[in-house]
Amino acid sequence: MTHVPFETTLLVRDTCLCLAAQRAARALARRFDDALRPLDLTNGQFSLLMSLNRPKPPPMGPVAQLLAMDRTTLTAALKPLERRGLVEIRIDPDDRRGRLLALTEEGRKLLAAAVPIWKLHHAEIERRLHAPDLLRAELATLSSLDR
């Protein structure tokens, strides 16, 4: 029988970047989910709505890339927002096979209500960090590992 020593478990617990990133991501997600709950939004939905807040409706590909999602996951994430009337999925007039993603007026209103909540909680979290700009840069480096 193969055996991994308990010391290895402790090593992974104390040094694994993947585990540390997962734990931090879950803690941040819970924090923002709690903050946005009065608006019936999750942190992921907030990020998705924010990614659509552009002068012109973006195609699915760039939105999926920005959110580090595949198109199938993005489509699934859009469905509840579309049902709520927050997002419209339009046919791209330049390529009828493509889809453009647009915030509705209701989506814009909800996003406008969510932004002050996000700003407040984001500022509180940043105050607890020693070097938030450095953290953002390091996270960007990690995000680019799969490219």
The 8 nearest C-alpha neighbors of each residue, nearest first, counted from 0:
[[1, 2, 3, 4, 5, 7, 8, 6],
 [2, 0, 3, 4, 5, 7, 8, 6],
 [1, 3, 4, 0, 5, 7, 8, 6],
 [4, 2, 5, 7, 1, 8, 6, 0],
 [3, 5, 6, 7, 2, 8, 9, 1],
 [4, 6, 8, 7, 9, 3, 10, 2],
 [5, 7, 9, 4, 8, 10, 3, 11],
 [8, 6, 10, 5, 9, 4, 11, 3],
 [9, 7, 5, 11, 6, 10, 12, 4],
 [8, 10, 12, 6, 7, 11, 13, 5],
 [11, 9, 7, 13, 8, 12, 14, 6],
 [10, 12, 15, 8, 14, 9, 13, 7],
 [13, 11, 9, 10, 14, 8, 15, 18],
 [12, 14, 10, 11, 9, 15, 19, 8],
 [15, 13, 11, 10, 12, 16, 19, 18],
 [16, 14, 11, 18, 17, 12, 19, 13],
 [17, 15, 19, 18, 20, 14, 21, 11],
 [16, 18, 20, 15, 19, 21, 22, 14],
 [17, 19, 21, 15, 20, 16, 22, 12],
 [20, 18, 16, 22, 17, 21, 23, 15],
 [19, 21, 23, 17, 18, 22, 24, 16],
 [22, 20, 18, 24, 19, 23, 25, 17],
 [21, 23, 19, 25, 24, 20, 18, 26],
 [22, 24, 20, 26, 25, 21, 19, 27],
 [25, 23, 21, 27, 22, 26, 20, 28],
 [24, 26, 28, 22, 23, 27, 21, 29],
 [25, 27, 23, 29, 28, 24, 30, 22],
 [28, 26, 30, 24, 29, 25, 23, 31],
 [27, 29, 25, 31, 30, 26, 32, 24],
 [30, 28, 32, 26, 27, 31, 33, 25],
 [31, 29, 27, 33, 28, 32, 26, 34],
 [30, 32, 34, 28, 33, 42, 29, 35],
 [31, 33, 41, 29, 42, 35, 34, 30],
 [34, 32, 36, 30, 31, 35, 29, 41],
 [33, 35, 31, 32, 36, 30, 116, 37],
 [36, 34, 32, 40, 38, 37, 33, 31],
 [35, 37, 39, 33, 38, 40, 34, 32],
 [38, 36, 39, 35, 34, 40, 33, 32],
 [39, 37, 36, 40, 35, 113, 109, 112],
 [40, 38, 36, 37, 35, 41, 32, 44],
 [41, 39, 38, 35, 36, 44, 45, 42],
 [40, 42, 32, 44, 43, 35, 45, 36],
 [41, 43, 45, 32, 31, 44, 28, 46],
 [44, 42, 46, 41, 45, 47, 28, 40],
 [43, 45, 47, 41, 46, 42, 40, 48],
 [44, 46, 42, 48, 43, 47, 49, 41],
 [47, 45, 49, 43, 44, 48, 50, 42],
 [46, 48, 44, 50, 49, 45, 43, 51],
 [49, 47, 45, 51, 50, 46, 44, 52],
 [48, 50, 46, 52, 51, 47, 45, 110],
 [49, 51, 47, 48, 52, 46, 62, 53],
 [52, 50, 48, 49, 53, 101, 102, 47],
 [53, 51, 49, 50, 48, 102, 54, 107],
 [54, 52, 55, 51, 56, 50, 57, 49],
 [53, 55, 56, 52, 57, 51, 101, 102],
 [56, 54, 53, 57, 101, 52, 51, 99],
 [57, 55, 101, 100, 99, 53, 51, 58],
 [58, 56, 99, 100, 55, 59, 51, 62],
 [59, 57, 99, 60, 98, 100, 61, 56],
 [58, 60, 62, 61, 63, 99, 98, 57],
 [59, 61, 63, 62, 58, 64, 70, 57],
 [60, 62, 64, 63, 59, 65, 58, 57],
 [63, 61, 65, 59, 64, 60, 66, 50],
 [62, 64, 68, 60, 66, 61, 65, 69],
 [63, 65, 67, 61, 62, 66, 60, 68],
 [66, 64, 62, 63, 67, 61, 50, 68],
 [65, 67, 63, 64, 68, 62, 47, 46],
 [68, 66, 64, 65, 63, 69, 142, 62],
 [69, 67, 63, 66, 72, 73, 64, 70],
 [68, 70, 72, 71, 63, 73, 67, 64],
 [69, 71, 73, 72, 63, 74, 68, 60],
 [70, 72, 74, 73, 69, 75, 68, 76],
 [73, 71, 75, 74, 69, 70, 68, 76],
 [72, 74, 70, 76, 75, 71, 63, 77],
 [73, 75, 71, 77, 72, 76, 70, 78],
 [74, 76, 72, 73, 77, 78, 71, 79],
 [77, 75, 73, 74, 78, 72, 79, 80],
 [78, 76, 74, 80, 75, 79, 81, 73],
 [77, 79, 81, 80, 75, 76, 82, 74],
 [80, 78, 82, 81, 77, 83, 76, 75],
 [81, 79, 83, 77, 85, 78, 82, 86],
 [80, 82, 86, 78, 84, 83, 79, 85],
 [83, 81, 79, 84, 80, 78, 85, 86],
 [84, 82, 80, 81, 85, 79, 86, 78],
 [83, 85, 81, 82, 86, 80, 105, 103],
 [86, 84, 106, 103, 80, 105, 83, 81],
 [87, 85, 102, 81, 103, 101, 84, 80],
 [88, 86, 101, 100, 81, 89, 102, 103],
 [87, 89, 100, 99, 98, 101, 86, 90],
 [90, 88, 99, 98, 87, 91, 100, 101],
 [89, 91, 98, 95, 92, 97, 99, 88],
 [90, 92, 98, 97, 94, 95, 93, 99],
 [93, 91, 94, 95, 90, 97, 89, 98],
 [94, 92, 91, 95, 97, 90, 96, 98],
 [95, 93, 91, 96, 97, 92, 90, 98],
 [94, 96, 91, 97, 92, 90, 93, 98],
 [97, 95, 94, 98, 91, 90, 93, 92],
 [98, 96, 91, 95, 94, 90, 99, 58],
 [97, 99, 90, 91, 89, 58, 59, 88],
 [98, 100, 58, 89, 57, 56, 91, 88],
 [101, 99, 88, 56, 57, 87, 58, 89],
 [102, 100, 56, 87, 86, 51, 103, 88],
 [101, 103, 86, 106, 85, 107, 87, 51],
 [104, 102, 106, 85, 105, 86, 107, 101],
 [103, 105, 107, 106, 108, 102, 85, 109],
 [106, 104, 108, 103, 85, 107, 109, 84],
 [107, 105, 85, 103, 109, 102, 104, 108],
 [106, 108, 104, 110, 105, 109, 111, 102],
 [109, 107, 111, 105, 106, 110, 104, 112],
 [110, 108, 112, 106, 111, 107, 105, 113],
 [109, 111, 113, 107, 112, 108, 106, 114],
 [110, 112, 108, 109, 114, 113, 107, 115],
 [113, 111, 109, 110, 114, 108, 115, 116],
 [114, 112, 110, 116, 111, 115, 109, 117],
 [113, 115, 117, 116, 111, 112, 118, 110],
 [116, 114, 118, 117, 113, 119, 112, 111],
 [117, 115, 119, 113, 114, 118, 120, 34],
 [116, 118, 114, 120, 115, 119, 121, 113],
 [119, 117, 115, 121, 116, 120, 122, 114],
 [118, 120, 116, 122, 117, 121, 115, 123],
 [121, 119, 123, 117, 122, 118, 124, 116],
 [120, 122, 118, 124, 123, 119, 117, 125],
 [121, 123, 125, 119, 120, 124, 118, 126],
 [124, 122, 120, 126, 121, 125, 119, 127],
 [123, 125, 121, 127, 126, 122, 120, 128],
 [124, 126, 122, 128, 127, 123, 131, 121],
 [127, 125, 123, 124, 128, 122, 129, 131],
 [126, 128, 125, 124, 129, 123, 122, 131],
 [129, 127, 125, 126, 130, 131, 124, 134],
 [128, 130, 131, 127, 126, 125, 133, 134],
 [129, 131, 133, 132, 128, 134, 125, 135],
 [132, 130, 134, 133, 128, 125, 135, 129],
 [133, 131, 135, 134, 130, 136, 137, 129],
 [132, 134, 136, 130, 131, 135, 137, 138],
 [133, 135, 131, 137, 132, 136, 138, 130],
 [136, 134, 138, 132, 133, 137, 139, 131],
 [137, 135, 139, 133, 134, 138, 132, 140],
 [136, 138, 140, 134, 139, 135, 133, 141],
 [137, 139, 141, 135, 140, 136, 134, 142],
 [140, 138, 142, 136, 137, 141, 135, 143],
 [141, 139, 137, 143, 138, 142, 136, 144],
 [140, 142, 138, 143, 139, 144, 137, 145],
 [143, 141, 139, 140, 144, 138, 145, 146],
 [142, 144, 140, 141, 146, 145, 139, 138],
 [145, 143, 141, 142, 146, 140, 139, 138],
 [146, 144, 143, 142, 141, 67, 140, 139],
 [145, 143, 144, 142, 141, 140, 64, 67]]
